[in-house]
């Protein structure tokens, strides 16, 4: 996997409030762990988070 592609997909998913194109980078049983926080998200939880976080005005 190319990290640039993953970061661009993550950014696009947040901007578009869509789970695509990020969803295809994650296995169905993947877990996302946050450094410095006691929080682990499933694929579905993370994609939901991407759709729901407020957009920042740039």
VMD Tcl script that builds the backbone (N, CA, C; Angstrom):
set m [mol new atoms 174]
animate dup $m
set s [atomselect $m all]
$s set {name element resname resid chain x y z} {
  {N N UNK 1 A 0.840 -1.192 0.000}
  {CA C UNK 1 A 0.000 0.000 0.000}
  {C C UNK 1 A 0.879 1.248 0.000}
  {N N UNK 2 A 0.429 2.232 -0.682}
  {CA C UNK 2 A 1.112 3.512 -0.762}
  {C C UNK 2 A 0.483 4.460 0.261}
  {N N UNK 3 A 1.272 4.946 1.191}
  {CA C UNK 3 A 0.747 5.798 2.256}
  {C C UNK 3 A 0.120 7.081 1.709}
  {N N UNK 4 A 0.646 7.619 0.642}
  {CA C UNK 4 A 0.080 8.836 0.035}
  {C C UNK 4 A -1.340 8.559 -0.460}
  {N N UNK 5 A -1.545 7.407 -1.102}
  {CA C UNK 5 A -2.885 7.048 -1.586}
  {C C UNK 5 A -3.874 6.912 -0.432}
  {N N UNK 6 A -3.416 6.297 0.663}
  {CA C UNK 6 A -4.295 6.110 1.822}
  {C C UNK 6 A -4.667 7.458 2.432}
  {N N UNK 7 A -3.691 8.337 2.610}
  {CA C UNK 7 A -3.969 9.654 3.186}
  {C C UNK 7 A -4.872 10.489 2.284}
  {N N UNK 8 A -4.677 10.398 0.981}
  {CA C UNK 8 A -5.547 11.123 0.047}
  {C C UNK 8 A -6.976 10.566 0.102}
  {N N UNK 9 A -7.108 9.257 0.213}
  {CA C UNK 9 A -8.439 8.637 0.312}
  {C C UNK 9 A -9.106 9.042 1.616}
  {N N UNK 10 A -8.357 9.056 2.708}
  {CA C UNK 10 A -8.895 9.457 4.012}
  {C C UNK 10 A -9.371 10.908 3.948}
  {N N UNK 11 A -8.551 11.777 3.380}
  {CA C UNK 11 A -8.917 13.191 3.230}
  {C C UNK 11 A -10.172 13.348 2.361}
  {N N UNK 12 A -10.244 12.623 1.265}
  {CA C UNK 12 A -11.411 12.700 0.374}
  {C C UNK 12 A -12.662 12.202 1.081}
  {N N UNK 13 A -12.555 11.131 1.856}
  {CA C UNK 13 A -13.710 10.600 2.576}
  {C C UNK 13 A -14.253 11.614 3.568}
  {N N UNK 14 A -13.359 12.306 4.270}
  {CA C UNK 14 A -13.789 13.315 5.233}
  {C C UNK 14 A -14.400 14.517 4.524}
  {N N UNK 15 A -13.747 14.999 3.477}
  {CA C UNK 15 A -14.260 16.173 2.750}
  {C C UNK 15 A -15.621 15.895 2.111}
  {N N UNK 16 A -15.780 14.699 1.558}
  {CA C UNK 16 A -17.016 14.345 0.860}
  {C C UNK 16 A -18.070 13.763 1.798}
  {N N UNK 17 A -17.678 13.546 3.067}
  {CA C UNK 17 A -18.562 12.907 4.049}
  {C C UNK 17 A -19.095 11.583 3.498}
  {N N UNK 18 A -18.163 10.784 3.016}
  {CA C UNK 18 A -18.479 9.495 2.399}
  {C C UNK 18 A -17.445 8.468 2.844}
  {N N UNK 19 A -17.842 7.218 2.935}
  {CA C UNK 19 A -16.874 6.190 3.300}
  {C C UNK 19 A -15.973 5.804 2.129}
  {N N UNK 20 A -16.332 6.255 0.956}
  {CA C UNK 20 A -15.522 5.961 -0.235}
  {C C UNK 20 A -14.679 7.176 -0.543}
  {N N UNK 21 A -13.470 7.070 -0.935}
  {CA C UNK 21 A -12.741 5.876 -1.360}
  {C C UNK 21 A -11.972 5.157 -0.253}
  {N N UNK 22 A -12.080 5.603 0.980}
  {CA C UNK 22 A -11.279 5.021 2.064}
  {C C UNK 22 A -11.628 3.573 2.372}
  {N N UNK 23 A -12.882 3.192 2.281}
  {CA C UNK 23 A -13.351 1.879 2.728}
  {C C UNK 23 A -12.577 0.708 2.123}
  {N N UNK 24 A -12.184 0.817 0.871}
  {CA C UNK 24 A -11.530 -0.347 0.257}
  {C C UNK 24 A -10.100 -0.576 0.747}
  {N N UNK 25 A -9.539 0.357 1.511}
  {CA C UNK 25 A -8.201 0.173 2.066}
  {C C UNK 25 A -8.210 -0.669 3.347}
  {N N UNK 26 A -9.357 -0.822 3.987}
  {CA C UNK 26 A -9.452 -1.529 5.268}
  {C C UNK 26 A -10.056 -2.910 5.087}
  {N N UNK 27 A -9.469 -3.901 5.777}
  {CA C UNK 27 A -10.100 -5.211 5.873}
  {C C UNK 27 A -11.333 -5.071 6.748}
  {N N UNK 28 A -12.305 -5.945 6.564}
  {CA C UNK 28 A -13.541 -5.865 7.348}
  {C C UNK 28 A -13.297 -5.983 8.854}
  {N N UNK 29 A -12.291 -6.750 9.249}
  {CA C UNK 29 A -12.041 -6.961 10.677}
  {C C UNK 29 A -10.912 -6.082 11.232}
  {N N UNK 30 A -10.542 -5.025 10.509}
  {CA C UNK 30 A -9.446 -4.175 10.984}
  {C C UNK 30 A -9.859 -3.383 12.217}
  {N N UNK 31 A -8.873 -2.992 12.991}
  {CA C UNK 31 A -9.069 -2.145 14.165}
  {C C UNK 31 A -8.149 -0.946 14.032}
  {N N UNK 32 A -8.659 0.221 14.362}
  {CA C UNK 32 A -7.880 1.454 14.290}
  {C C UNK 32 A -7.655 1.933 15.716}
  {N N UNK 33 A -6.376 2.012 16.097}
  {CA C UNK 33 A -6.007 2.413 17.445}
  {C C UNK 33 A -5.373 3.799 17.380}
  {N N UNK 34 A -5.771 4.650 18.289}
  {CA C UNK 34 A -5.274 6.023 18.327}
  {C C UNK 34 A -4.136 6.133 19.325}
  {N N UNK 35 A -3.017 6.685 18.893}
  {CA C UNK 35 A -1.885 6.913 19.782}
  {C C UNK 35 A -2.252 7.963 20.816}
  {N N UNK 36 A -1.904 7.701 22.054}
  {CA C UNK 36 A -2.155 8.662 23.114}
  {C C UNK 36 A -3.569 8.656 23.655}
  {N N UNK 37 A -4.435 7.826 23.110}
  {CA C UNK 37 A -5.814 7.726 23.596}
  {C C UNK 37 A -6.177 6.254 23.771}
  {N N UNK 38 A -7.035 6.003 24.707}
  {CA C UNK 38 A -7.514 4.638 24.901}
  {C C UNK 38 A -8.785 4.492 24.074}
  {N N UNK 39 A -8.598 4.337 22.785}
  {CA C UNK 39 A -9.735 4.215 21.883}
  {C C UNK 39 A -9.349 3.327 20.711}
  {N N UNK 40 A -10.189 2.371 20.422}
  {CA C UNK 40 A -10.006 1.503 19.268}
  {C C UNK 40 A -11.322 1.496 18.500}
  {N N UNK 41 A -11.238 1.698 17.187}
  {CA C UNK 41 A -12.442 1.705 16.346}
  {C C UNK 41 A -12.401 0.546 15.365}
  {N N UNK 42 A -13.572 0.014 15.076}
  {CA C UNK 42 A -13.702 -0.968 13.997}
  {C C UNK 42 A -13.735 -0.204 12.673}
  {N N UNK 43 A -13.700 -0.942 11.584}
  {CA C UNK 43 A -13.797 -0.329 10.261}
  {C C UNK 43 A -15.079 0.497 10.151}
  {N N UNK 44 A -16.215 -0.110 10.525}
  {CA C UNK 44 A -17.496 0.599 10.420}
  {C C UNK 44 A -17.536 1.845 11.292}
  {N N UNK 45 A -16.994 1.753 12.515}
  {CA C UNK 45 A -16.978 2.914 13.411}
  {C C UNK 45 A -16.124 4.044 12.839}
  {N N UNK 46 A -14.977 3.688 12.263}
  {CA C UNK 46 A -14.097 4.720 11.714}
  {C C UNK 46 A -14.719 5.384 10.487}
  {N N UNK 47 A -15.325 4.601 9.625}
  {CA C UNK 47 A -15.954 5.179 8.438}
  {C C UNK 47 A -17.138 6.064 8.828}
  {N N UNK 48 A -17.871 5.681 9.854}
  {CA C UNK 48 A -18.950 6.524 10.365}
  {C C UNK 48 A -18.370 7.839 10.898}
  {N N UNK 49 A -17.275 7.757 11.626}
  {CA C UNK 49 A -16.604 8.951 12.145}
  {C C UNK 49 A -16.198 9.879 10.993}
  {N N UNK 50 A -15.654 9.319 9.921}
  {CA C UNK 50 A -15.244 10.128 8.762}
  {C C UNK 50 A -16.429 10.890 8.171}
  {N N UNK 51 A -17.600 10.268 8.180}
  {CA C UNK 51 A -18.793 10.913 7.618}
  {C C UNK 51 A -19.369 11.969 8.544}
  {N N UNK 52 A -19.154 11.817 9.858}
  {CA C UNK 52 A -19.837 12.674 10.816}
  {C C UNK 52 A -19.010 13.836 11.363}
  {N N UNK 53 A -17.686 13.818 11.235}
  {CA C UNK 53 A -16.914 14.908 11.827}
  {C C UNK 53 A -17.218 16.206 11.099}
  {N N UNK 54 A -17.285 17.304 11.831}
  {CA C UNK 54 A -17.578 18.589 11.183}
  {C C UNK 54 A -16.426 19.021 10.270}
  {N N UNK 55 A -16.777 19.649 9.191}
  {CA C UNK 55 A -15.765 20.192 8.287}
  {C C UNK 55 A -15.202 21.462 8.890}
  {N N UNK 56 A -13.918 21.654 8.650}
  {CA C UNK 56 A -13.264 22.891 9.070}
  {C C UNK 56 A -13.203 23.825 7.880}
  {N N UNK 57 A -13.508 25.068 8.091}
  {CA C UNK 57 A -13.375 26.048 7.007}
  {C C UNK 57 A -11.918 26.382 6.810}
  {N N UNK 58 A -11.473 26.270 5.585}
  {CA C UNK 58 A -10.058 26.525 5.297}
  {C C UNK 58 A -9.877 27.904 4.703}
}
mol reanalyze $m
mol bondsrecalc $m
mol representation Tube
mol addrep $m
